[in-house]
């Protein structure tokens, strides 16, 4: 007979935090959001500690090199998506690890034979007014010139005019060698009254651009997440099929941690993958596993050697696993259960295996709830897909800016390797959708706004660290009526002239 889990399966929206005593020390500026990424023994420090408890989801529409760099600058970490060739994934890892602080690798590169119409379309997509011209349009191709808004007149120049006819040729562009440091680059910018400065190798190939507008933001990134060599920390997604070929390439490229990307982690396939990594690399390669939704799944992966365990099945905004297969669990209930198992495991073994909450985050306050329920850090997909730095296109839908967002279980991703079914058989159905999310601007602005809310709420609970939040947080279930009460009600909203009523 089937086993029935006791109680109701709850989501984050069914909970609120009850305020606790807050001392005069409890102000957002004093809150420390550091969190362990990987397991550690009692009395020791983890090999990797996040300065911000956020990692980006292992998704094509989310975790590319640009977002990985931007998130590391804010103290978090990205896991580059694994639904691509191992060579391409390793190349993305190297791009992040070789990034020079303050030097932007352009994603708005032109070729000499492109037309003004194509330039204008690219500018509309990326909002970049300065576009390098390279031999083949590659980010690191030989620099031939640069196009800025001062080089053309879109209302008067013919749309079929070629870039080579109106670009500023490299001979007339002030450039700096790849050996220049950021301080020297900024001096060149200010002395020559430039808006951007191309950085080039000895052979003329483009390294990237330093922008005048970025000067202030690059002066200080107090929370940036760096490795021992002062390079940005970055992770990589793997699967349970080609790990013997993929893992060595990712490790060689410099990946700081790996994570098995799977729709369900309580499986022999994940145990085999972890065993192979431990046999070949020992504990030097850090690897997370998942996803699970209960204590049994957590203990299975912890015993198998996972450095962290991801929690959540079917709670993602583009995930339809529950709809398709009837499998999963409310994210809040799953997280509370697994975090209790983690604490018990720590008491028994002296080994702390961090828990990552993956999915179910809709509002910023859900992040604080997840951390209060015991999550060490959060994996976010939809949240990061909205920002400029995500790999997806920005489009206009019904007059509003949107970003494309699709699930790894969707037909578009074709990421069948994440399904641990054995053999080479591909799934005949999808578990994710192809969608849009509202465009939200630069990652830095969005993340800092969310973190301020988290810090502020922690102060309301009397907590200055995430450990204190777990200990002091008081949670209460709320009714459907209470949820309505928590938003605007019994008023007419000015911006929409819409009346919002609350029928008590």
Buried (B, 14 or more C-beta within 10 A) or exposed (E): EEEEEEEEBBBBBBBBBEEBEBEEEBEBEEBBBBBBBBBBEEEEEBBBBBBBBBBBBBBBBBBBBBBBBBBBBBBBBBBBBBBBEBEEBBBBBBBBBBBBBBBBBBBBBBBBEBBBEBBEEBBEEBEBEBBBBBBEBEBBBBBBBBBBEEBBEEEEEEEEBBBBEBBBEBEEBEBBEBEBEBEBBBEBBEEEEBBBBBBBBEEBBBBBBBBBEBBEEBEEBEBBBBBEEEBBBBBBBBBBBEBEEBBBBBBEBBBBBBBBBBBBBBBEBBBBBBEBBBEBBEEEBBBBBBBBBBBEBBBBBBEBBBBBBBBBBBBBBBBBBBEBBEEBBBBBBBBBBBBBBBBEBBEEEEBBBBBBBBBBBEEBBBBBBBBBBBBBBBBBBBBBBBBBBBBBEBBEEEEEBBBBBBBBBBEBBBBBBBBBEEEEEEBEEBBBBBBBBEBBEEBBEBBEEBBEBBBBBBBBBBBBBBEBBBEBBEBEEBEEEEEBEEEEEEEEEEEEEEEEEEEE
